[in-house]
Protein backbone atom coordinates (compact mmCIF):
# COMPACT_ATOMS: atom_id res chain seq x y z
CA UNK A 1 0.00 0.00 0.00
CA UNK A 2 1.41 3.35 -1.00
CA UNK A 3 0.35 6.73 0.27
CA UNK A 4 0.29 9.75 -1.91
CA UNK A 5 2.20 12.75 -0.67
CA UNK A 6 -0.89 14.91 -1.25
CA UNK A 7 -3.08 13.04 1.28
CA UNK A 8 -1.31 14.61 4.32
CA UNK A 9 -1.23 18.37 4.90
CA UNK A 10 2.13 19.96 4.58
CA UNK A 11 3.90 21.58 7.50
CA UNK A 12 3.22 24.99 5.94
CA UNK A 13 -0.51 24.25 5.82
CA UNK A 14 -0.47 23.14 9.47
CA UNK A 15 1.35 26.29 10.52
CA UNK A 16 -1.19 28.45 8.64
CA UNK A 17 -4.06 26.60 10.32
CA UNK A 18 -2.52 27.07 13.78
CA UNK A 19 -1.94 30.77 13.12
CA UNK A 20 -5.56 31.16 11.95
CA UNK A 21 -6.90 29.36 15.03
CA UNK A 22 -4.75 31.49 17.36
CA UNK A 23 -5.93 34.70 15.68
CA UNK A 24 -9.53 33.54 16.04
CA UNK A 25 -8.98 32.81 19.75
CA UNK A 26 -7.46 36.25 20.30
CA UNK A 27 -10.41 37.89 18.58
CA UNK A 28 -12.88 35.92 20.72
CA UNK A 29 -11.01 36.82 23.93
CA UNK A 30 -10.86 40.49 22.87
CA UNK A 31 -14.59 40.54 22.17
CA UNK A 32 -15.36 38.86 25.49
CA UNK A 33 -13.21 41.34 27.41
CA UNK A 34 -14.74 44.26 25.52
CA UNK A 35 -18.23 42.92 26.26
CA UNK A 36 -17.45 42.53 29.96
CA UNK A 37 -16.04 46.06 30.18
CA UNK A 38 -19.18 47.43 28.54
CA UNK A 39 -21.43 45.32 30.80
CA UNK A 40 -19.63 46.30 34.01
CA UNK A 41 -19.57 49.98 33.14
CA UNK A 42 -23.29 49.97 32.36
CA UNK A 43 -24.06 48.19 35.66
CA UNK A 44 -22.55 50.96 37.74
CA UNK A 45 -19.33 49.24 38.80
CA UNK A 46 -16.91 52.03 39.61
CA UNK A 47 -13.17 51.99 39.49
CA UNK A 48 -10.52 53.89 41.34
CA UNK A 49 -10.46 56.36 38.45
CA UNK A 50 -13.63 57.89 39.92
CA UNK A 51 -11.74 58.87 43.08
CA UNK A 52 -10.74 62.52 43.00
CA UNK A 53 -7.83 63.46 45.27
CA UNK A 54 -5.49 66.35 44.53
CA UNK A 55 -1.89 65.13 44.11
CA UNK A 56 -0.60 67.24 47.02
CA UNK A 57 -2.94 65.46 49.47
CA UNK A 58 -1.01 62.55 50.99
CA UNK A 59 -2.38 61.82 54.48
CA UNK A 60 -5.79 61.33 56.07
CA UNK A 61 -7.04 61.24 59.65
CA UNK A 62 -10.40 59.53 60.19
CA UNK A 63 -11.98 60.29 63.55
CA UNK A 64 -14.45 58.04 65.35
CA UNK A 65 -18.00 58.56 64.05
CA UNK A 66 -19.97 59.26 67.21
CA UNK A 67 -23.61 58.13 67.48
CA UNK A 68 -25.81 61.17 68.23
CA UNK A 69 -29.06 59.62 67.01
CA UNK A 70 -31.92 59.35 69.52
CA UNK A 71 -31.87 55.55 69.19
CA UNK A 72 -28.41 54.08 69.54
CA UNK A 73 -27.39 50.79 67.98
CA UNK A 74 -24.22 50.03 69.98
CA UNK A 75 -22.52 48.28 67.04
CA UNK A 76 -23.12 51.00 64.45
CA UNK A 77 -20.50 53.64 65.36
CA UNK A 78 -17.48 51.35 65.80
CA UNK A 79 -18.28 49.21 62.75
CA UNK A 80 -19.04 52.19 60.51
CA UNK A 81 -15.83 53.95 61.57
CA UNK A 82 -13.78 50.80 60.99
CA UNK A 83 -15.34 50.13 57.58
CA UNK A 84 -14.76 53.72 56.44
CA UNK A 85 -11.11 53.54 57.55
CA UNK A 86 -10.63 50.26 55.67
CA UNK A 87 -12.31 51.54 52.51
CA UNK A 88 -10.22 54.70 52.40
CA UNK A 89 -7.02 52.71 53.07
CA UNK A 90 -7.85 50.12 50.41
CA UNK A 91 -9.24 52.35 47.68
CA UNK A 92 -7.12 55.49 47.84
CA UNK A 93 -3.42 56.20 47.94
CA UNK A 94 -3.80 58.22 51.16
CA UNK A 95 -1.75 57.23 54.20
CA UNK A 96 -3.76 57.01 57.43
CA UNK A 97 -2.45 58.87 60.43
CA UNK A 98 -3.69 59.98 63.85
CA UNK A 99 -1.81 63.28 63.68
CA UNK A 100 -3.74 66.54 63.73
CA UNK A 101 -1.77 67.88 60.77
CA UNK A 102 -3.14 65.28 58.30
CA UNK A 103 -3.95 66.80 54.91
CA UNK A 104 -7.53 65.45 54.99
CA UNK A 105 -9.29 65.24 58.34
CA UNK A 106 -12.59 63.37 58.29
CA UNK A 107 -14.95 63.58 61.23
CA UNK A 108 -18.65 63.18 61.74
CA UNK A 109 -21.52 61.61 63.59
CA UNK A 110 -24.58 59.45 63.07
CA UNK A 111 -27.35 62.03 63.09
CA UNK A 112 -30.43 59.88 62.59
CA UNK A 113 -31.53 56.28 63.05
CA UNK A 114 -35.31 56.22 62.61
CA UNK A 115 -37.99 53.70 61.73
CA UNK A 116 -41.08 54.63 59.73
CA UNK A 117 -43.82 52.79 57.86
CA UNK A 118 -42.94 52.25 54.21
CA UNK A 119 -45.85 50.16 52.96
CA UNK A 120 -49.40 49.30 53.99
CA UNK A 121 -51.62 46.32 53.25
CA UNK A 122 -55.35 45.78 53.60
CA UNK A 123 -56.44 43.22 56.12
CA UNK A 124 -58.95 40.58 54.96
CA UNK A 125 -60.90 42.71 52.48
CA UNK A 126 -61.68 45.41 55.04
CA UNK A 127 -60.68 49.01 54.79
CA UNK A 128 -58.46 48.60 57.82
CA UNK A 129 -54.82 48.98 56.83
CA UNK A 130 -51.80 47.53 58.51
CA UNK A 131 -48.07 48.11 58.09
CA UNK A 132 -46.52 45.58 55.71
CA UNK A 133 -43.07 47.12 55.38
CA UNK A 134 -41.08 49.33 57.69
CA UNK A 135 -38.15 51.52 56.73
CA UNK A 136 -35.02 52.18 58.76
CA UNK A 137 -33.33 55.44 57.76
CA UNK A 138 -29.71 55.93 58.76
CA UNK A 139 -28.20 59.40 58.32
CA UNK A 140 -24.63 60.56 58.90
CA UNK A 141 -23.17 64.07 58.99
CA UNK A 142 -19.59 64.22 57.71
CA UNK A 143 -17.05 67.04 57.83
CA UNK A 144 -14.00 67.00 55.56
CA UNK A 145 -11.30 69.48 56.53
CA UNK A 146 -8.46 70.10 54.06
CA UNK A 147 -5.54 71.40 56.15
CA UNK A 148 -3.60 72.43 53.04
CA UNK A 149 -6.09 75.12 52.05
CA UNK A 150 -7.87 75.52 55.41
CA UNK A 151 -11.31 74.74 53.91
CA UNK A 152 -14.06 72.51 55.29
CA UNK A 153 -16.83 70.75 53.44
CA UNK A 154 -19.86 69.22 55.12
CA UNK A 155 -22.00 66.41 53.80
CA UNK A 156 -25.21 64.79 54.97
CA UNK A 157 -25.73 61.28 53.67
CA UNK A 158 -28.57 58.90 54.37
CA UNK A 159 -29.79 55.51 53.24
CA UNK A 160 -33.09 53.70 53.65
CA UNK A 161 -33.37 50.00 54.50
CA UNK A 162 -36.77 48.31 54.21
CA UNK A 163 -37.77 45.31 56.30
CA UNK A 164 -40.91 43.32 57.04
CA UNK A 165 -43.26 44.90 59.58
CA UNK A 166 -43.49 41.45 61.18
CA UNK A 167 -39.94 41.85 62.49
CA UNK A 168 -38.95 43.76 65.60
CA UNK A 169 -36.31 46.47 65.19
CA UNK A 170 -33.73 44.23 66.86
CA UNK A 171 -34.51 41.36 64.45
CA UNK A 172 -34.30 43.72 61.47
CA UNK A 173 -30.98 45.13 62.73
CA UNK A 174 -29.54 41.63 62.96
CA UNK A 175 -30.49 41.01 59.32
CA UNK A 176 -29.60 44.45 57.96
CA UNK A 177 -26.51 45.58 59.87
CA UNK A 178 -23.94 44.35 57.33
CA UNK A 179 -25.87 46.05 54.50
CA UNK A 180 -26.24 49.23 56.54
CA UNK A 181 -22.49 49.39 57.22
CA UNK A 182 -21.53 48.69 53.60
CA UNK A 183 -24.04 51.03 51.97
CA UNK A 184 -23.59 53.97 54.34
CA UNK A 185 -19.80 53.63 54.04
CA UNK A 186 -20.10 53.66 50.24
CA UNK A 187 -22.30 56.79 50.41
CA UNK A 188 -19.80 58.61 52.62
CA UNK A 189 -16.84 57.55 50.47
CA UNK A 190 -18.55 58.62 47.24
CA UNK A 191 -19.55 62.02 48.62
CA UNK A 192 -16.03 62.74 49.86
CA UNK A 193 -13.92 61.36 47.03
CA UNK A 194 -16.15 61.23 43.95
CA UNK A 195 -18.08 64.49 44.42
CA UNK A 196 -21.44 62.76 44.08
N, C-alpha and C positions, 0 to 999 in steps of 0.2 A: 504494500500500500504506500503510495507516494502522496505527499501533501504539496499543494501548490503554495508558492511563496505568497500569493495574493490573499489566501484565506485568513491569515493573521494580520492584525493591524501593525503598522510599522511603529517604531519607537517615536518617530516624529508625530504620528497621529495620536499616540497615547499622551504625549506631552501636551499637544494642543487641547485634547479633551480634558486633561487635568487642569490646565490653565483656565479653560472655559468654566469648569465646575467651580473652581476657586473664585473666579470673578462673580459668578452667580451667587455664591455664598456671601461674599462681601456685600453685594447689592442687597441681599435679603436682610443681613444684619444691619446695614445702614438704614434701610427702610423701617425695620423694627425699632431701632433706637430713635429715629426721627419721629415715629408714631408715638412712642412712649413719652418723649419730650413734649410733644404737642398735647397728649392726654394729660400729663401731670400739670402742665402749665394751665390748662383749661379747668382743672379740678381745684385750683387754688393752692397748690403746694408751693411754698415760698422758699427761696434759697437765701443764702447769706448775702447775696447781692442787694437784697431789699433793705439791709441794715445800713443806716446812715450815721456814720460817726466821723467827725472831722479828724484829719490825720494827726493833729496836735494833741488830741485827747488820748491819753494812754492808761489812766488809772480810774478805778471806780470804787466808791464806798457805798455799800448797800446796808442801810440801817434796818433794824427790826421793825416790821409792820405791826404796830400796836392795834389791838381790837377795841375800837370805841363804839361799836354798835350796841344797841340796847340789849340784844340777845347775844350772848357770847358762846360760841363753839370753842372749847378750849384747845382743839387741835388746829384750828384755822390759821391763827397768826404764825405759829412756828413753822408749820408746813408750807404756808404760802411764802414766807420769807426765805426758807431754804430752797424751795423750787425756783424762785426768782433769782437767787444767787447762782444756782446751778445753771439755769438757762443763760444768764448773762456770761458766765464763765465759759460755757460750752459753745455759744453761738456768736460771740464777739471776740475781738482781739484784746479787749480791755483786761488789765491786771487788777484783780481785787485787792483792796487794802482796807485797813481799819483806821488809817490816818485821816485827820481832818483836812489835809491839803490835797485830797484826791481831786482829779480833774472833774469827774462827774460824781455828785453826791446825791444818792437816791434815798428818799425817806417817804413815809406815808403812814396811813392808817386805814383800817377797815371801817368805813363810815356807816354801812347799812347791812343788815342781815335780816330780811323781813319775809314773811310768808303771806301770800294773798291767794284768793280763789282765781283760778285761771279758766276753768270750764265748769258748766252746769249740766245736769241731766235731769230729765223728768222722771218722776217716780211712779211706775205702774199706771200710766195713762192719765194721771191727775195733773193738775196745773202746779202742784207742789214741786219745786225744784230743789235739787240737792247738789252739793259740790262733787264733781267727778275728778277734777284735776286741781291740784294746788301748785303754786309757783313760789319758789324760793329765789329772792333777788339778793345778790351779793354785790355790794358797791365798795370801791376802794378809792381813796384820794391819794394821789402821788405827787410829790414835789421833786423836780430834777433841778439841782443847782449846778451850774457850770462855773467852777472856780476860776477858769482862765479868763472869762469875760465878765464875771460877777453877775450873771443873769440867772433868774429862776423861771421855770415853767411849771405850771400846775395842771394836772389832769385828773378828771373823774372818770373812772371806768366802772361799768357794771355788767353783769351777766345774769340771765334768768335760767332757772333750772326747774322744769316741771316734774311733778311726781303725783302718783295716785292719791286721791283724797282719803283712801282707805288706810294709808300709812300714817303713823305718827311722825312728828318732825324728827325725832331721834332715829326712827327706822329709815326715813328718807335720807338723813345725813349719812348714815352708814352706807347706803347705796350710792349716794351722789358725791361724797367727799373727794374722791380721786378726780372725778370730772370737774368739780368746782375748782380744785387746786390747779389743774392743768389749764382749763379755759380762762380763768382769771389771770393766771401768770402770762398766758399768751396775749391777752388783752393789754396788760401793763407793758409787756415787752414791745408789742407793736406800736403802742402810743408813744413810747419813749424813743425807740430806735428806727421806726419806719414812718413816723409822722402820719399815722392813720387817724 
